[in-house]
Amino acid sequence: MAKTTKQTGESNATVGINGSAVKLAMMIGVASAVVGFGVLTSIWWRSGPPDAYESLRIASREYVNGRPVLAGDIAAKAELNPEAESDQPWNQLRLFLLSAAKVQQARDSQDVRETRGLLHDAIPLLMESAEAGYPPGRDGEGQRLLGESLYELGRYDEASVALRQAIDRDPTLARALTPMLAIAELKSTKSSPAQSLETVESFLQDSSLDPAQVHETERIQIEALLDLERYDDAQVVTTRRLTELEADPTQLRGARVDRRDEMRLLGAIVEVRKAISQYGPRGGDDEELRPKVQLQLQNAIANLIDIQREASPKIASQARLWNARASLCCGNADMALTELTTVRQQRPFGSEAIVGGLEEIELLAQEGRGLEMLQTVRYVVRELGDPRGFDSRLLAFADFQQRVGIAIEQLRRLDEFRYAIDISRSLPPLIEPTEALLQEATSYREWAEATIRQGTNAAGDLARNEAVIARNHFRSAGDAYAAAAELDFDTPRYLSTLWSAIDAYQNGRQFTRSAELLQPYLRYEERTRQSRGMVAHGRALLADGDASRAIETLEECIVEFPRDPLRYDARLLAALALAELGKLPPATQLLIDNLQDGELTPQSPAWRDSLFTLGEIAFRVAQTSELAIDSAPADQIAQLRRENQTQIKLAIRHLDEAVQRYWPSERAQMAAYLRNRAYAMASVWPRIEAESPDILDAARRGLRAQSDSELERARQGFADINEFLLKQAEEQRLPENSDALLRNSLMFEADTLRSLKRLDEAIAAYRAITVRFTNEPVALEAMMGQARCVKELGRKSESEGLIRQAAIVLDRIPPEMDTILAETTRFDRAGWKRLLGWMTNRFDNAGNNT
């Protein structure tokens, strides 16, 4: 705007020293209002109330006479027809006057926050005026007002364009606007330091510039040279200017002293920036480099300390900022934090305090000091309130927002997730609620992922507690993403944010909530990009127990997106849904399609999961058929067993391939367990066939050997699982699923040994289970198995003793384990009491009869 750095500093100083300036401004405003009222009253008495056109003519004259605020007030009362073509020139005039009045109000304000708020209100009007077209002869002035306002709010990309257009339309504005244009180009993301340097060097060719203009332009020149890393050239300019300013000590007073101090500051800045470029912002953290960095910056730091002590408050604050950066480069982070905190706490909370607070936040994030970072963020947010109070002279608000986000990300990388979340929640209203919610959601999601990484052991198993915590974090991420999506409904970001919420909810196993969000997602997403939504919807429906609707959605995805990579996930989920409904043949076919498609490799999750699921379904088919055979008609049993033997072998083949490829993952351990049970099932048919009276002795011996061979494969497989899990249990406590697998596998190994008639080994195996799971439900089954083994060996009294001991163990099992007792053994508590009581009574009666 029209206020230069010098003007702003001098006017603020004047207001601080002498309150009469404020009184004078108020008197001028009152006089202007009286004059305007007098003009309107005079017209009223001569010809009645003025119409809209006459009001705008009056407003235009008032603007020309230097009363833009009054002109805006008069123009605001002029009512025009926006649809009438004849009123368009008057509309252009009215918009221009209204926007100019807003800008003047901002200039008249003595409060920085109020000024920025007024400019925030003025810019939409200025842009509307530019779009509608300026009144004749006002093009340059309109672009100037727009460019200056954008510049004051740190919107440098737009400001540089507007200022350049203002100069092009009215070359007489070049002298006033070129320094501002150069700074805008220097800070713009769409311009370059080279372009800014070209602008200022061209401007410096004007020999009629006054000392203040020369100083301001050369300051910009130095900053451009620094951005171009031309440190020696920058140092030449600062040295020359400083020599000129100090040539006559008698002239060093007032503004000239400030210019000298500013050049001293720029000279030190050149040295600091050169060192940072050479060694990095924290080069002194390297102990070998530290002495070299400190020596190089010794003079610069001394000069900065002198400037802090001697210069005006504004220049001293900037010196303190650069001293903090120099200290950090020298490896002294504590000193840097002290300096930054001092700058941040200065009053009023202007651009220097904002930069000090931001760099303090960034440094605390790098150090992993989350609590202090949270306190600093809350302080800065409290001081600024909202974006309207942000002083962008040293830093654009967009850059501030971006750097705060990077600092929070840095905190997340150090696993300080709780503080990252608290900081995100502290950002509004300074940062838009949507952005804060997205930061919170990202923190929760990364916290969940970190929990999974940390809770997964070498075998790929995730501990139950960590799994629960991770799910909760994913759900919290989903809540934050969903809230952000709701606020983003009318923006292009809506669908991507909504999908992030859906994905987080699904990872958190909160499928009902994800299904609710999938409805609007599928409604608004482009059809060609809906495959992931359909797969997610099918997964959610399947998790909620609606397998039929899940199949409909997933089959639609498979048919409509035949070449989409997500078709593999759709087939896998559809197979699971079909299996849940008992439709195993079509489920099997979908899984085979995945494995034989030709594009998937065994390394892909979809291929891996398809193989596991195919083996599990094949085992389920074989087991279901095996259980049903006993109730089939007698003349069909042999044929059914022969047919099921083929299914059992198929299950073994798929499960064994999965084990060989993916051992020792948790799912591979379960596949090995099922394979071993399938081996045990495969031993039944040849053993039954061996009892047939119609076969030869040689065939009978072969069938028995085949049965024993299958049982030995099962036993060895169970033993391998048990050895692996017992070794893990020695190092750390097994997760609940692994502990259950070990328990079942130990029992099946013992049962298989008994089936092989290796009774002594079976007794030892059952005894080991009893010891390991003392007073737990599985101990009852182990004791019963041990009792049967010793009975077969003719040790009847030992068998009876084991049965009586089992009754004691049952009483020791606490009531809170009744559910586990019923789920993991053949009876519930009442059933076990009846069985053991009956057996004990039988022993007692047999003893009495004897």
FENPEZI-V782177 format. One record per backbone hydrogen bond with DSSP energy under -0.5 kcal/mol. CO is the residue of the C=O (numbers start at 0). NH is the residue of the N-H. E is the energy in kcal/mol with one decimal. If there is no record, write none. Layout:
co->[CO	CO]
nh->[NH	NH]
e->[E	E]
This chain:
co->[1	3	4	5	6	7	8	9	10	11	12	13	17	18	18	19	20	21	22	23	24	25	26	27	28	29	30	31	32	33	34	35	36	37	38	39	40	41	42	43	50	51	52	53	54	55	56	57	58	59	60	61	62	66	67	68	69	70	71	72	73	74	76	77	79	80	83	84	86	87	88	89	90	91	92	93	94	95	96	97	98	99	100	101	102	103	104	109	110	111	112	113	114	115	116	117	118	119	120	121	122	123	124	125	126	127	128	134	137	138	139	140	141	142	143	144	145	146	147	148	149	150	151	153	154	155	156	157	158	159	160	161	162	163	164	165	169	170	172	173	176	177	178	179	180	181	182	183	191	192	193	194	195	196	197	198	199	201	202	204	205	209	210	211	212	213	214	215	216	217	218	219	220	221	222	223	224	225	228	229	230	231	232	233	234	235	236	237	238	239	240	241	242	243	246	247	248	250	252	253	253	254	255	256	257	258	259	260	261	262	263	264	265	266	267	268	269	270	271	272	273	274	275	279	281	282	284	285	285	286	288	288	289	290	291	292	293	294	296	297	298	299	300	301	302	303	304	305	306	311	312	313	314	315	316	317	318	319	320	321	322	323	324	325	326	327	328	330	331	332	333	334	335	336	337	338	339	340	342	347	349	350	351	352	353	354	355	356	357	358	359	360	361	362	363	363	364	367	368	369	370	371	372	373	374	375	376	377	378	379	380	383	385	386	388	389	395	396	397	398	399	400	401	402	403	404	405	406	407	408	409	410	411	414	415	416	417	418	419	420	421	422	422	423	426	426	428	431	432	433	434	435	436	437	438	439	440	441	442	443	444	445	446	447	448	449	450	451	452	454	454	456	460	460	462	463	464	465	466	467	468	469	470	471	472	473	474	475	476	477	478	479	480	481	482	483	485	487	490	492	493	494	495	496	497	498	499	500	501	502	503	504	505	508	509	510	511	512	513	514	515	516	517	518	519	520	525	526	529	530	531	532	533	534	535	536	537	538	539	540	541	544	545	546	547	548	549	550	551	552	553	554	555	556	558	560	563	564	565	566	567	568	569	570	571	572	573	574	575	576	577	578	581	582	583	584	585	586	587	588	589	590	591	592	593	600	603	604	605	606	607	608	609	610	611	612	613	614	615	616	617	618	619	620	621	622	623	624	625	627	628	632	632	633	633	635	636	637	638	639	640	641	642	642	643	644	645	646	647	648	649	650	651	652	653	654	655	656	657	658	661	664	665	666	667	668	669	670	671	672	673	674	675	676	677	678	679	680	680	681	682	683	684	685	686	687	688	691	695	696	697	698	699	700	701	702	703	704	705	706	707	708	709	710	711	712	713	714	715	716	717	718	719	720	721	722	723	724	725	726	727	727	734	735	736	737	738	739	740	741	742	743	744	745	746	747	748	749	750	751	752	753	756	757	758	759	760	761	762	763	764	765	766	767	768	770	772	775	775	776	776	777	778	779	780	781	782	783	784	785	786	787	788	789	790	793	794	795	796	797	798	799	800	801	802	803	804	805	806	807	808	809	811	813	814	816	817	818	819	820	827	828	829	830	831	832	833	834	835	836	837	838	839	840	841	842	843	844	845]
nh->[3	7	8	9	10	11	12	13	14	15	16	17	20	21	22	23	24	25	26	27	28	29	30	31	32	33	34	35	36	37	38	39	40	41	42	43	44	45	46	47	54	55	56	57	58	59	60	61	62	63	64	66	65	70	71	72	73	74	75	76	76	77	78	79	81	83	86	87	90	91	92	93	94	95	96	97	98	99	100	101	102	103	104	105	106	107	108	111	114	115	116	117	118	119	120	121	122	123	124	125	126	127	128	129	130	131	132	137	141	142	143	144	145	146	147	148	149	150	151	152	154	153	391	155	158	159	160	161	162	163	164	165	166	167	168	169	172	173	176	177	180	181	182	183	184	185	186	187	195	196	197	198	199	200	201	202	203	204	205	206	208	213	214	215	216	217	218	219	220	221	222	223	224	225	226	227	229	228	230	233	234	235	236	237	238	239	240	241	242	243	244	245	246	246	248	250	251	252	255	256	257	258	259	260	261	262	263	264	265	266	267	268	269	270	271	272	273	274	275	276	277	278	279	282	284	285	286	288	289	290	291	292	293	294	295	296	297	297	300	301	302	303	304	305	306	307	308	309	310	315	316	317	318	319	320	321	322	323	324	325	326	327	328	329	331	330	283	332	335	336	337	338	339	340	341	342	343	344	345	349	353	354	355	356	357	358	359	360	361	362	363	364	365	366	367	368	367	369	372	373	374	375	376	377	378	379	380	381	382	383	384	385	388	389	390	391	399	400	401	402	403	404	405	406	407	408	409	410	411	412	413	415	414	416	419	420	421	422	423	424	425	425	426	426	429	430	386	435	436	437	438	439	440	441	442	443	444	445	446	447	448	449	450	451	452	453	454	455	455	456	462	459	456	462	466	467	468	469	470	471	472	473	474	475	476	477	478	479	480	481	482	483	484	485	486	487	488	490	493	496	497	498	499	500	501	502	503	504	505	506	507	509	508	510	513	514	515	516	517	518	519	520	521	522	523	524	528	529	533	534	535	536	537	538	539	540	541	542	543	545	544	546	549	550	551	552	553	554	555	556	557	558	559	560	561	563	566	567	569	570	571	572	573	574	575	576	577	578	579	580	582	581	583	586	587	588	589	590	591	592	593	594	595	596	596	603	607	608	609	610	611	612	613	614	615	616	617	618	619	620	621	622	623	624	625	626	627	628	629	630	631	635	636	636	637	639	640	641	642	643	644	645	645	646	647	648	649	650	651	652	653	654	655	656	657	658	659	660	661	662	664	668	669	670	671	672	673	674	675	676	677	678	679	680	681	682	682	683	684	685	686	687	688	689	690	690	691	694	699	700	701	702	703	704	705	706	707	708	709	710	711	712	713	714	715	716	717	718	719	720	721	722	723	724	725	726	727	728	729	730	730	731	738	739	740	741	742	743	744	745	746	747	748	749	750	751	752	753	754	755	757	756	758	761	762	763	764	765	766	767	768	769	770	771	772	773	775	778	779	779	780	781	782	783	784	785	786	787	788	789	790	791	792	794	793	795	798	799	800	801	802	803	804	805	806	807	808	809	810	811	812	812	813	816	817	820	821	822	823	824	831	832	833	834	835	836	837	838	839	840	841	842	843	844	845	846	847	848	849]
e->[-0.5	-2.8	-2.3	-2.8	-2.8	-2.4	-2.0	-2.4	-2.5	-2.4	-1.9	-3.1	-1.2	-0.7	-1.4	-2.6	-2.2	-2.3	-2.3	-2.5	-2.4	-2.5	-2.6	-2.6	-2.4	-2.4	-2.7	-2.9	-2.8	-2.5	-2.4	-2.4	-2.6	-2.4	-2.1	-2.5	-2.5	-1.7	-2.7	-2.6	-2.5	-2.1	-2.0	-2.5	-2.7	-2.5	-2.2	-2.4	-2.2	-2.3	-2.0	-2.6	-1.7	-2.2	-2.3	-2.1	-2.3	-2.5	-2.3	-0.7	-1.0	-1.4	-0.6	-0.6	-0.8	-0.9	-1.0	-1.3	-2.6	-2.4	-1.9	-2.8	-2.7	-2.1	-2.5	-2.5	-2.6	-2.6	-2.2	-1.8	-2.1	-2.3	-2.3	-1.9	-2.2	-2.3	-1.1	-0.5	-2.6	-2.4	-2.3	-2.5	-2.2	-2.4	-1.6	-1.8	-2.3	-0.7	-0.7	-2.5	-2.7	-2.3	-2.6	-2.3	-2.4	-2.4	-1.6	-2.4	-2.8	-2.4	-2.0	-2.4	-2.2	-3.1	-3.0	-1.9	-2.5	-2.2	-2.3	-1.3	-2.5	-1.7	-0.6	-1.5	-2.4	-2.6	-1.1	-2.4	-3.0	-1.9	-2.1	-2.2	-2.2	-2.2	-2.4	-2.0	-2.5	-1.8	-2.4	-2.6	-2.8	-2.8	-2.1	-2.4	-2.6	-2.1	-2.0	-1.2	-2.1	-2.9	-2.2	-1.9	-2.3	-2.5	-1.8	-1.8	-2.4	-1.0	-1.7	-0.8	-1.1	-2.4	-2.7	-2.4	-2.4	-2.6	-2.1	-1.7	-2.3	-2.4	-2.0	-2.5	-2.4	-2.3	-2.2	-1.6	-3.0	-1.6	-1.1	-2.1	-2.5	-1.9	-1.8	-2.3	-2.5	-2.4	-2.6	-2.6	-2.4	-2.1	-2.4	-1.9	-0.5	-0.7	-0.5	-2.2	-1.4	-1.7	-1.5	-0.8	-1.4	-2.2	-2.2	-2.7	-2.3	-2.2	-2.5	-2.5	-2.5	-2.4	-2.0	-2.6	-2.3	-1.4	-2.3	-3.1	-2.1	-2.0	-2.7	-2.5	-1.8	-3.2	-2.3	-1.8	-2.1	-1.6	-0.7	-0.6	-2.0	-0.6	-0.5	-2.4	-2.7	-2.1	-2.1	-2.0	-0.6	-0.6	-2.6	-2.0	-2.5	-2.3	-2.3	-2.0	-2.5	-2.2	-1.5	-2.0	-2.8	-2.9	-2.2	-1.7	-2.3	-2.2	-2.0	-2.1	-2.1	-2.0	-1.9	-2.5	-2.6	-2.3	-2.2	-1.6	-2.8	-1.4	-2.2	-0.8	-1.9	-2.5	-2.2	-2.4	-2.5	-2.6	-1.9	-2.1	-2.7	-1.7	-1.4	-2.0	-2.2	-2.4	-2.6	-2.7	-2.6	-2.7	-1.9	-2.3	-2.5	-2.3	-2.5	-2.1	-2.2	-1.9	-0.5	-2.6	-1.0	-1.3	-2.1	-2.5	-2.1	-2.3	-2.6	-2.3	-1.8	-2.5	-2.7	-2.3	-2.3	-2.4	-2.8	-2.3	-2.1	-1.7	-0.5	-0.8	-2.2	-2.8	-2.2	-2.5	-2.1	-1.9	-2.0	-2.1	-2.2	-2.1	-2.3	-1.9	-2.0	-2.1	-0.9	-2.4	-2.3	-1.2	-1.9	-2.3	-2.3	-2.8	-2.0	-2.2	-0.9	-0.7	-0.7	-0.9	-1.2	-1.4	-0.5	-2.2	-2.6	-2.3	-2.0	-2.4	-3.0	-2.5	-2.1	-2.3	-2.6	-2.6	-2.1	-2.3	-2.3	-2.5	-2.3	-2.1	-2.3	-2.7	-1.9	-0.7	-0.8	-0.5	-2.0	-2.2	-2.6	-0.5	-2.1	-2.3	-2.2	-2.8	-2.2	-2.1	-2.2	-2.5	-2.3	-2.2	-2.4	-2.4	-2.2	-2.1	-2.8	-2.6	-2.1	-2.3	-2.7	-2.0	-1.7	-1.6	-1.0	-2.2	-1.7	-2.3	-2.7	-2.5	-1.8	-1.8	-2.3	-3.0	-2.2	-2.5	-2.3	-2.3	-1.7	-3.0	-1.4	-1.0	-1.6	-2.5	-1.6	-1.7	-1.8	-0.9	-0.7	-1.7	-2.8	-1.3	-2.1	-2.5	-1.6	-1.5	-2.4	-2.4	-2.3	-2.5	-2.5	-2.3	-2.4	-2.6	-2.4	-2.4	-1.8	-2.7	-1.4	-1.1	-1.8	-2.4	-1.8	-2.3	-2.6	-2.8	-1.9	-1.8	-2.3	-2.4	-2.7	-2.0	-0.5	-1.1	-2.4	-1.3	-2.2	-2.6	-2.3	-2.6	-2.6	-2.6	-2.0	-2.4	-2.6	-2.6	-2.0	-1.4	-2.8	-1.4	-1.5	-1.2	-2.8	-2.1	-1.9	-1.7	-2.3	-2.3	-1.7	-2.0	-2.1	-0.6	-0.6	-2.1	-2.4	-3.0	-2.0	-2.3	-2.3	-2.6	-2.5	-2.3	-2.4	-2.7	-2.4	-2.2	-2.2	-2.6	-2.2	-2.9	-2.5	-2.3	-2.3	-2.1	-1.4	-1.3	-0.6	-0.8	-2.0	-1.8	-0.8	-0.6	-0.5	-2.6	-2.6	-2.2	-2.3	-2.5	-1.8	-1.0	-0.5	-1.3	-2.7	-2.2	-1.9	-2.3	-2.5	-2.3	-2.2	-2.8	-2.7	-1.9	-2.0	-2.2	-2.7	-2.1	-2.3	-1.6	-2.3	-2.1	-1.8	-2.2	-2.4	-2.0	-2.4	-2.6	-2.4	-1.9	-2.2	-2.3	-2.0	-2.2	-2.6	-0.9	-0.7	-1.5	-0.6	-0.7	-1.2	-2.3	-2.7	-1.9	-0.6	-1.1	-1.7	-0.9	-2.5	-2.8	-2.1	-2.6	-2.3	-2.4	-2.3	-2.5	-2.7	-2.4	-2.1	-2.3	-2.7	-2.1	-2.2	-2.9	-2.9	-2.3	-2.7	-2.6	-2.2	-1.9	-2.6	-2.5	-2.2	-2.6	-2.7	-1.8	-1.7	-2.5	-1.1	-0.8	-1.1	-2.3	-2.6	-2.2	-2.2	-2.5	-2.3	-2.3	-2.7	-2.6	-1.7	-2.4	-2.3	-2.1	-2.7	-2.5	-2.2	-2.0	-2.3	-1.9	-2.5	-1.6	-1.4	-2.2	-2.8	-2.0	-2.1	-2.8	-2.6	-2.1	-1.7	-2.2	-2.2	-2.5	-2.6	-0.9	-1.8	-1.7	-0.6	-1.5	-0.9	-2.2	-2.4	-2.2	-2.5	-2.4	-2.3	-2.0	-1.9	-2.4	-1.8	-2.2	-1.4	-2.9	-1.8	-1.3	-1.8	-2.3	-2.2	-1.8	-1.8	-2.3	-2.3	-2.1	-1.5	-1.4	-2.3	-2.4	-1.4	-1.2	-1.1	-0.7	-0.5	-2.1	-2.1	-2.6	-2.2	-1.9	-2.5	-1.2	-2.4	-2.3	-2.2	-2.5	-2.9	-2.4	-2.4	-2.5	-2.5	-2.5	-2.0	-2.0	-2.5	-2.8	-2.4	-2.1	-2.2	-2.4	-1.6]
